[in-house]
Amino acid sequence: MRSIASRMSVMSGEGALSVFARAKELEAQGRSIIHLELGEPDFHPGQSVIDSANRALLQGKDRYCAVIGLPALRQELAAYLARTRNIDVSADNIVMAPGCKLALFLAMMALLEPGDEVLYPDPGFPGYESITLGLGAVAVPFTLAARNHLQPDPAEIAAKITPRTRMLITNSPGNPTGTVYTDEVQRAMAELVVKHDLWVLSDEIYARIIYGGEYLSMLRYPGMRERTLIIDGFSKSFAMTGWRLGYTVAPPDVVEALALMAVNTYTCVAEFTQYAAIDALRDRENNTAFMVAEFARRREQFARELNSVRGFHCPLPQGAFYAWVDITGTGMTAEDICRILLEDAGVAAIPGAAFGPAGKDFIRFSFASSMENLHEAVERIQEVSTAWQGTAAVR
């Protein structure tokens, strides 16, 4: 009897996409839906980026190209990382991929054996656990708890390291919490991975979207250069989600493995998008700074207005574009509240358990939407909050 491979039974989807699908069903029925479920900027690339893509196509740059990426793009990325992240990497350390998810998947596939243990944040991006399990490894969560201001606890991580531990995944700024890891926390994690000779997979996709202070990459700490892989891309910082363009920064021996992975999977990234990416990195129009400044305005307004909803508690996120709302004061489950918000108010949001068990008392909203949409969303939430007014605790 033919069957699907057993690994598929342990992998999972994404809550955001399932909520999005239901929201689109309601829209097809004529309902007005405010989409705050997807992590997608409501901006588009600057005109110069689009012009670069068009020009590359007109010049016939739609052929097979270098497996690990155009040399000109990888050189530009090395300069960009030095300029914006104060890290010194060579173009030879960079491998392009058609999106960060595939970069993440192939990096983990290159480094993990069945039975290896992977430490990852809970709540966190669902792919960390799903890919780990699909590769036959063991997913070991560490908690981002409100009592620690949603920071990793190095003591908890240390207690969970065993002889089978192979990798630590970090994500700062984080999805879904918006947490930017402190220097103290990252330094402690770096010391642990050096002591136990672990790989670090540093998901830095939101590195440019922070609201104050200098971004500190895990690669900057002592002993991390030979053991750290950075996963990053163009979807968030450059509003290029549909372009599917990501990259990995890796030590030389891992680059060789990732190149072999590329040969056996996607062959190469679309040539014309890579030429456009060079222009995006140079950002002559200052599009990223403009977008982040607008997100900063939105987070202030949105968090303030969410905190006016009875039973909601929303601290200001330090990075990314997500509001991580504690709903324990409502006396209801996050799933029930999200159902009411979508079905009755037309506001799409994600119950926190979609990001791990530690998120069960939270809801994630994306504020990558207009100020007007965000304000109207809270007005709609206020209207349906009568569903939990009788049980909501007074803050």
PyMOL commands that set and color helices and strands:
alter all, ss='L'
color gray80, all
select helices_A, chain A and resi 6-9+15-28+47-58+71-85+91-93+100-111+126-134+146-148+154-160+183-196+218-220+241-243+252-264+271-282+287-306+328-330+334-345+352-355+357-359+371-384+386-389
alter helices_A, ss='H'
color red, helices_A
select strands_A, chain A and resi 34-35+94-97+117-122+138-143+165-171+199-203+228-233+246-249+322-326+347-348+350-351+362-366
alter strands_A, ss='S'
color yellow, strands_A
deselect
rebuild
show_as cartoon
